[in-house]
Amino acid sequence: MSTPTQAIEDHPVVSPAEWRTAREALLAKEKEFTRLRDELSATRRQLPWAVVDKPYTFETAAGKRTLAELFGDKHQLVIYHFMFAPTWEAGCKSCSLWADNFERSVVHLAHRDVQLMAVSRAPLAKLVAFRERMGWTFEWASSGDSDFNYDFGVSFTPEQVASGRVPYNFVEQKTGPEMPGISVFYRQGDRVMRTYSTYGRGVEMMNATYHYLDLVPKGRDEQTVGNMGWLRLRDAYGG
């Protein structure tokens, strides 16, 4: 079996005319993928909504806030479930990569009636310190000891983890105590509705770094380092 390096070295090299023919054939598949993606997005928006009637309280830089108050003056709220347990001294490096990618999207989304922010179980002081270290500006709330992370399927009890039957991504599986996800809400008057949640590889579409890697010859090139084994916090790569 050839290694990734061998595959790159042995890759076919053709004339510009042959390259264009191959590229046009791939373009037809890409256009079909785009059509299917648009269709899927429309179907996603047609999902029924679920009323969130359980009271949740969050610690924010502006004080205690309810879920409805996290919207600010927006009607749509996107929460990135950032993996940061109360006992950790730093946030998850994978979630940090996602945060690096959505950091500058916040202001653009705000002009489309969307509030995008992160929520973690770690105390607010830890979140603020880590955000400053990373140079981020998005809002980050602590769900603390509330049931929010557990109810939305991203944090799990020691008993659940030990059993190997954790209800993550809508199926029971073996995972750790903290997992990533994205949840979307809509505020209609005083009512808050859950419109969508995605987990696991479902959050990949929000990560531009991986999409760029999918364009280059080596791709994600994770065969020898494991899934995201190459990743570091962006201030920890060194030279």
C-alpha positions as CSV (number, residue, x, y, z in Angstrom):
1,M,0.0,0.0,0.0
2,S,1.4,3.4,-1.0
3,T,2.1,6.0,1.6
4,P,0.6,9.6,1.2
5,T,4.0,10.9,0.2
6,Q,4.3,8.2,-2.5
7,A,0.8,9.0,-3.7
8,I,1.8,12.6,-4.2
9,E,5.1,11.7,-5.9
10,D,3.4,9.3,-8.3
11,H,0.4,11.6,-9.1
12,P,-0.5,11.8,-12.8
13,V,0.8,14.9,-14.6
14,V,-0.9,15.9,-17.9
15,S,-1.0,18.6,-20.5
16,P,-3.0,21.8,-19.8
17,A,-5.7,20.7,-22.2
18,E,-6.1,17.3,-20.5
19,W,-6.2,19.0,-17.1
20,R,-9.0,21.3,-18.3
21,T,-11.0,18.3,-19.5
22,A,-10.6,16.6,-16.2
23,R,-11.4,19.8,-14.3
24,E,-14.7,20.3,-16.3
25,A,-15.7,16.8,-15.5
26,L,-15.2,17.5,-11.8
27,L,-17.0,20.8,-12.1
28,A,-20.2,18.9,-13.1
29,K,-20.0,16.9,-9.9
30,E,-19.3,20.0,-7.8
31,K,-22.4,21.8,-9.3
32,E,-24.5,18.8,-8.4
33,F,-23.1,18.8,-4.9
34,T,-24.0,22.6,-4.6
35,R,-27.5,21.9,-5.8
36,L,-27.9,19.1,-3.3
37,R,-26.5,21.3,-0.5
38,D,-29.0,24.0,-1.3
39,E,-31.8,21.4,-1.2
40,L,-30.5,20.1,2.2
41,S,-30.3,23.7,3.6
42,A,-33.9,24.3,2.5
43,T,-35.0,21.1,4.2
44,R,-33.1,22.0,7.4
45,R,-35.0,25.3,7.6
46,Q,-38.3,23.4,7.3
47,L,-37.6,21.4,10.5
48,P,-40.3,21.9,13.1
49,W,-39.2,23.9,16.2
50,A,-39.2,22.8,19.8
51,V,-40.1,25.3,22.6
52,V,-37.4,25.7,25.2
53,D,-39.4,26.1,28.4
54,K,-36.7,25.1,31.0
55,P,-35.1,28.2,32.7
56,Y,-31.4,28.4,32.1
57,T,-29.1,31.0,33.6
58,F,-25.7,32.0,32.2
59,E,-22.8,34.0,33.6
60,T,-21.7,36.7,31.1
61,A,-19.5,39.7,31.1
62,A,-22.7,41.8,31.6
63,G,-23.9,39.7,34.5
64,K,-26.4,36.8,34.8
65,R,-28.5,36.3,31.7
66,T,-31.3,34.0,30.7
67,L,-31.3,32.1,27.3
68,A,-33.7,34.7,25.9
69,E,-31.4,37.5,27.0
70,L,-28.4,36.0,25.2
71,F,-30.1,37.0,21.9
72,G,-29.6,40.7,22.7
73,D,-31.6,42.6,20.1
74,K,-31.5,39.7,17.6
75,H,-34.1,37.1,16.8
76,Q,-31.7,34.3,15.9
77,L,-29.1,32.8,18.2
78,V,-26.3,30.4,17.2
79,I,-24.4,28.9,20.1
80,Y,-21.1,27.1,19.6
81,H,-20.8,24.5,22.4
82,F,-17.1,25.1,23.2
83,M,-15.5,22.2,25.1
84,F,-14.1,23.7,28.3
85,A,-14.8,21.8,31.5
86,P,-14.7,23.6,34.9
87,T,-11.5,21.8,35.9
88,W,-9.6,22.5,32.7
89,E,-7.0,25.3,32.6
90,A,-7.4,25.9,28.8
91,G,-10.1,25.4,26.2
92,C,-10.1,22.5,23.8
93,K,-7.6,22.9,20.9
94,S,-10.1,21.6,18.4
95,C,-12.8,24.0,19.5
96,S,-10.2,26.8,19.5
97,L,-9.7,26.1,15.8
98,W,-13.4,26.5,15.2
99,A,-13.3,29.7,17.2
100,D,-10.5,31.0,15.1
101,N,-12.7,30.4,12.1
102,F,-15.9,32.1,13.4
103,E,-14.3,35.0,15.3
104,R,-14.6,37.5,12.5
105,S,-17.9,36.2,11.3
106,V,-19.8,37.5,14.3
107,V,-20.0,41.1,13.1
108,H,-21.3,40.1,9.7
109,L,-23.9,37.7,11.2
110,A,-25.1,40.5,13.5
111,H,-26.1,42.4,10.4
112,R,-28.3,39.5,9.4
113,D,-30.2,39.3,12.7
114,V,-27.9,36.6,14.1
115,Q,-26.2,36.5,17.4
116,L,-23.2,34.1,17.4
117,M,-21.5,33.2,20.7
118,A,-19.9,30.4,22.6
119,V,-21.1,28.6,25.7
120,S,-19.0,26.4,28.0
121,R,-19.2,24.9,31.5
122,A,-16.0,26.5,32.8
123,P,-16.2,29.5,35.1
124,L,-16.5,32.9,33.4
125,A,-13.1,34.0,34.7
126,K,-11.4,31.1,32.9
127,L,-13.3,31.8,29.7
128,V,-12.4,35.5,29.8
129,A,-8.7,34.8,30.4
130,F,-8.5,32.2,27.6
131,R,-10.3,34.5,25.2
132,E,-7.8,37.2,25.9
133,R,-4.9,34.8,25.4
134,M,-6.3,33.8,22.0
135,G,-7.2,37.4,21.0
136,W,-10.9,36.6,20.4
137,T,-13.7,39.1,20.8
138,F,-16.9,37.1,20.5
139,E,-19.2,36.8,23.5
140,W,-18.6,33.7,25.7
141,A,-21.0,32.7,28.4
142,S,-20.6,30.1,31.2
143,S,-23.4,27.7,31.7
144,G,-21.9,26.8,35.1
145,D,-23.7,24.2,37.1
146,S,-26.9,24.4,35.0
147,D,-28.3,21.6,33.0
148,F,-27.9,23.4,29.7
149,N,-24.8,21.5,28.4
150,Y,-26.3,18.2,29.5
151,D,-29.8,18.9,28.0
152,F,-28.3,19.9,24.7
153,G,-26.1,16.8,24.4
154,V,-22.5,18.1,24.7
155,S,-21.7,17.3,28.4
156,F,-22.1,14.0,30.1
157,T,-21.9,12.6,33.6
158,P,-19.1,10.3,34.8
159,E,-21.6,7.5,35.0
160,Q,-22.6,8.0,31.3
161,V,-19.0,8.1,30.2
162,A,-18.1,4.9,32.2
163,S,-21.1,3.0,30.7
164,G,-19.8,3.7,27.2
165,R,-23.4,4.6,26.2
166,V,-23.3,8.4,25.8
167,P,-26.3,10.0,24.0
168,Y,-24.2,12.0,21.6
169,N,-25.2,13.1,18.0
170,F,-28.6,11.4,18.5
171,V,-27.2,7.9,19.0
172,E,-25.6,6.2,22.0
173,Q,-21.9,5.8,21.6
174,K,-18.6,5.9,23.5
175,T,-17.3,9.5,24.0
176,G,-15.6,11.7,26.6
177,P,-17.3,14.0,29.1
178,E,-17.2,17.0,26.8
179,M,-18.1,17.1,23.1
180,P,-18.6,19.8,20.5
181,G,-21.8,21.0,18.9
182,I,-23.7,23.9,17.5
183,S,-27.3,24.8,18.5
184,V,-29.6,27.3,16.8
185,F,-32.5,29.1,18.4
186,Y,-35.2,31.6,17.4
187,R,-36.9,34.1,19.7
188,Q,-40.5,34.9,19.0
189,G,-41.7,37.4,21.6
190,D,-41.0,35.9,25.0
191,R,-40.7,32.3,23.6
192,V,-37.4,30.7,22.6
193,M,-37.5,27.8,20.2
194,R,-34.7,25.3,19.4
195,T,-34.6,25.1,15.6
196,Y,-31.5,23.0,14.9
197,S,-28.5,21.2,16.5
198,T,-25.6,19.5,15.0
199,Y,-22.7,17.5,16.4
200,G,-19.6,15.4,15.4
201,R,-18.7,16.0,11.8
202,G,-21.8,18.1,11.4
203,V,-19.9,21.0,12.7
204,E,-17.2,20.7,10.0
205,M,-19.1,22.9,7.5
206,M,-18.4,25.8,9.9
207,N,-14.6,25.3,9.7
208,A,-13.0,27.1,6.7
209,T,-9.5,25.7,7.6
210,Y,-10.6,22.1,6.8
211,H,-12.3,23.3,3.6
212,Y,-9.1,24.9,2.4
213,L,-7.2,21.7,3.3
214,D,-9.7,19.7,1.2
215,L,-8.6,21.8,-1.8
216,V,-4.8,21.1,-1.6
217,P,-3.0,18.0,-3.0
218,K,-2.2,16.5,0.4
219,G,-5.7,17.1,1.8
220,R,-6.1,16.9,5.5
221,D,-3.1,14.5,5.6
222,E,-4.1,13.0,9.0
223,Q,-3.3,9.4,8.2
224,T,-0.1,9.2,10.3
225,V,-1.0,11.7,13.1
226,G,-4.6,10.6,13.8
227,N,-7.7,12.8,13.7
228,M,-6.5,16.3,14.4
229,G,-3.3,15.0,16.0
230,W,-1.3,17.7,14.2
231,L,-3.4,20.5,15.7
232,R,-2.1,23.0,18.4
233,L,-3.5,26.2,19.9
234,R,-2.5,28.9,17.5
235,D,0.0,30.3,19.9
236,A,1.6,26.9,20.6
237,Y,3.0,25.9,17.2
238,G,6.4,27.5,17.8
239,G,8.6,28.0,14.8
